[in-house]
Amino acid sequence: MNPVATYSSAIALDAESLHAQARVLFDALDGTELKNRAAVPSAVNLVALGRFSEAKVAFSRIANSEDVRDSSYAQLWQLWLAARTHSGKSEELHKMLLEHAAMIGKQGTYHQALVELYGGQGTIDAVFAAIDRVAVQEPQRRDARAEAAFFAGGYLQYVRQDESAALSLYQRELPHASESIERPLLRSAITALAVSR
């Protein structure tokens, strides 16, 4: 097995929403030198497959990583997973997210705005305004907007229980999502919400 080719194939399969086939390849990378590089997309793949318990474990590991970008990203996933899998009263969820958000250290740029959103202290507009202030090239900006749309939409969908607003946000940002890791997840969320309406 060529780990680099396996990794590239796993990413390509996930981008095409062929998550089960990608999972086989991510699992094959576990004992290779690309294990750490594959950790984030592998954990996202678990979410795409609906394997939330395993995703929680994977993102918990990544959240403790020395890689600041990966750690910050994993902490957003921990908030999203907490909201997505919560089955109690909404007041309990708000309290839990507020406590969890308070434990997260200061994040960079728009990640901080997303943490504040989940903690009940921010707004969707503030998230996208934070992205607009970042000095990056257009492909990176589109990627950031797709990421923000997924997490902010998740907040609308699972915390605020506003599926209509979540669907509008997902639909607004999907055409600009380019090759973002969240693109297949945005597509899935749109399909699921459109079916439930």
C-alpha positions as CSV (number, residue, x, y, z in Angstrom):
1,M,0.0,0.0,0.0
2,N,1.2,3.5,-0.9
3,P,0.0,5.7,2.1
4,V,0.1,8.9,0.0
5,A,-2.0,7.4,-2.7
6,T,-4.4,5.9,-0.2
7,Y,-4.8,9.2,1.6
8,S,-5.5,11.0,-1.7
9,S,-8.0,8.4,-2.7
10,A,-9.8,8.6,0.7
11,I,-10.1,12.4,0.4
12,A,-11.4,12.1,-3.2
13,L,-14.0,9.5,-2.2
14,D,-15.2,11.7,0.7
15,A,-15.5,14.7,-1.6
16,E,-17.8,12.6,-3.8
17,S,-19.8,11.5,-0.8
18,L,-18.6,7.9,-1.1
19,H,-18.0,7.9,2.7
20,A,-18.1,4.1,3.3
21,Q,-15.4,3.5,0.7
22,A,-13.3,6.3,2.1
23,R,-13.6,4.8,5.6
24,V,-11.9,1.6,4.5
25,L,-8.9,3.7,3.3
26,F,-8.8,5.9,6.4
27,D,-8.7,2.8,8.5
28,A,-5.9,1.4,6.4
29,L,-3.8,4.6,7.2
30,D,-4.0,4.0,10.9
31,G,-0.6,2.3,11.2
32,T,1.2,4.5,8.7
33,E,3.3,7.7,8.8
34,L,0.2,9.6,7.5
35,K,-2.0,8.7,10.5
36,N,-1.7,12.2,12.0
37,R,-2.3,13.9,8.7
38,A,-5.4,11.8,8.1
39,A,-6.8,12.3,11.6
40,V,-9.0,15.3,10.8
41,P,-10.5,14.1,7.5
42,S,-10.9,10.6,9.1
43,A,-12.9,12.1,12.0
44,V,-15.0,14.2,9.6
45,N,-15.7,11.0,7.7
46,L,-17.0,9.3,10.8
47,V,-19.5,12.2,11.2
48,A,-20.5,11.8,7.5
49,L,-21.2,8.1,8.3
50,G,-23.3,9.0,11.3
51,R,-20.8,7.3,13.7
52,F,-21.0,10.2,16.2
53,S,-19.7,8.3,19.3
54,E,-16.5,7.4,17.4
55,A,-16.3,10.9,16.0
56,K,-16.5,12.3,19.5
57,V,-13.5,10.1,20.6
58,A,-11.5,11.1,17.5
59,F,-12.1,14.8,17.8
60,S,-11.4,14.7,21.5
61,R,-7.9,13.3,20.6
62,I,-7.4,16.0,18.0
63,A,-8.5,18.7,20.3
64,N,-5.5,17.9,22.5
65,S,-3.1,18.1,19.5
66,E,-0.2,20.4,19.5
67,D,-1.3,21.6,16.1
68,V,-3.2,24.7,16.9
69,R,-5.3,24.8,13.7
70,D,-6.4,21.1,14.1
71,S,-7.0,21.6,17.8
72,S,-9.2,24.7,17.2
73,Y,-11.1,22.9,14.4
74,A,-11.7,19.8,16.6
75,Q,-13.1,22.0,19.4
76,L,-15.7,23.4,16.9
77,W,-16.6,19.8,16.1
78,Q,-17.0,19.0,19.8
79,L,-19.6,21.8,20.1
80,W,-21.4,20.7,16.9
81,L,-21.4,17.0,18.1
82,A,-22.7,18.0,21.5
83,A,-25.6,19.9,19.8
84,R,-26.2,17.2,17.2
85,T,-26.4,14.3,19.7
86,H,-28.2,16.0,22.6
87,S,-31.5,14.4,23.4
88,G,-32.6,16.3,26.5
89,K,-34.3,19.7,27.0
90,S,-33.1,22.7,25.1
91,E,-32.3,24.6,28.4
92,E,-29.9,21.7,29.3
93,L,-28.2,21.9,25.9
94,H,-27.8,25.7,26.2
95,K,-26.2,25.3,29.6
96,M,-23.9,22.5,28.4
97,L,-22.8,24.5,25.4
98,L,-22.2,27.6,27.4
99,E,-20.0,25.7,29.8
100,H,-18.2,23.9,27.0
101,A,-17.6,27.1,25.1
102,A,-16.3,28.8,28.2
103,M,-13.6,26.1,28.6
104,I,-12.3,26.6,25.1
105,G,-9.3,28.9,25.0
106,K,-9.2,32.0,22.8
107,Q,-9.5,31.0,19.2
108,G,-8.3,32.7,16.0
109,T,-10.5,34.9,13.9
110,Y,-13.9,33.4,12.9
111,H,-13.4,30.3,15.1
112,Q,-13.8,32.5,18.1
113,A,-17.0,33.9,16.6
114,L,-18.3,30.4,16.2
115,V,-17.4,29.4,19.8
116,E,-19.2,32.6,21.0
117,L,-22.2,31.6,18.8
118,Y,-22.5,28.2,20.4
119,G,-22.0,29.7,23.8
120,G,-25.0,31.9,23.3
121,Q,-22.9,35.1,23.1
122,G,-22.6,35.6,19.3
123,T,-24.5,35.9,16.0
124,I,-24.3,34.4,12.6
125,D,-23.5,37.9,11.1
126,A,-20.5,38.2,13.5
127,V,-19.1,34.9,12.2
128,F,-19.2,36.0,8.6
129,A,-18.0,39.5,9.4
130,A,-15.0,37.9,11.1
131,I,-14.2,36.0,7.9
132,D,-14.5,39.1,5.9
133,R,-11.9,40.8,8.1
134,V,-9.3,38.0,7.5
135,A,-6.6,38.8,4.9
136,V,-6.6,35.6,2.8
137,Q,-6.8,34.6,-0.8
138,E,-10.3,33.9,-2.3
139,P,-10.1,30.1,-2.2
140,Q,-9.2,30.2,1.5
141,R,-12.1,32.7,2.1
142,R,-14.6,30.4,0.3
143,D,-13.3,27.4,2.4
144,A,-13.7,29.4,5.6
145,R,-17.2,30.4,4.6
146,A,-18.2,26.8,3.9
147,E,-16.8,25.8,7.3
148,A,-18.6,28.6,9.0
149,A,-21.8,27.8,7.2
150,F,-21.7,24.2,8.3
151,F,-21.1,25.0,12.0
152,A,-23.3,28.1,12.1
153,G,-26.0,26.1,10.3
154,G,-25.6,23.3,12.8
155,Y,-26.2,25.9,15.6
156,L,-29.4,27.0,13.9
157,Q,-30.6,23.5,13.2
158,Y,-29.7,21.7,16.5
159,V,-29.6,24.5,19.1
160,R,-32.1,27.0,17.9
161,Q,-34.2,24.3,16.2
162,D,-34.7,26.7,13.2
163,E,-34.4,24.3,10.3
164,S,-35.6,26.9,7.8
165,A,-32.8,29.3,8.7
166,A,-30.3,26.5,8.7
167,L,-31.4,25.4,5.2
168,S,-31.2,28.9,3.8
169,L,-27.7,29.3,5.2
170,Y,-26.5,25.9,3.8
171,Q,-28.0,26.7,0.4
172,R,-26.5,30.2,0.3
173,E,-23.0,29.0,0.9
174,L,-22.9,25.6,-0.9
175,P,-22.3,27.1,-4.4
176,H,-19.2,28.9,-3.1
177,A,-17.8,25.9,-1.1
178,S,-15.3,24.8,-3.7
179,E,-13.3,21.8,-2.4
180,S,-14.0,22.4,1.3
181,I,-14.1,19.3,3.5
182,E,-17.5,20.5,4.6
183,R,-19.0,20.6,1.1
184,P,-20.4,17.0,1.2
185,L,-21.7,17.6,4.6
186,L,-23.5,20.8,3.4
187,R,-25.0,18.8,0.5
188,S,-26.2,16.1,2.9
189,A,-27.7,18.6,5.3
190,I,-29.6,20.3,2.5
191,T,-30.9,17.0,1.2
192,A,-32.0,15.9,4.7
193,L,-33.7,19.1,5.4
194,A,-35.4,19.4,2.0
195,V,-36.8,15.8,2.5
196,S,-38.1,16.6,6.0
197,R,-40.1,19.7,4.8
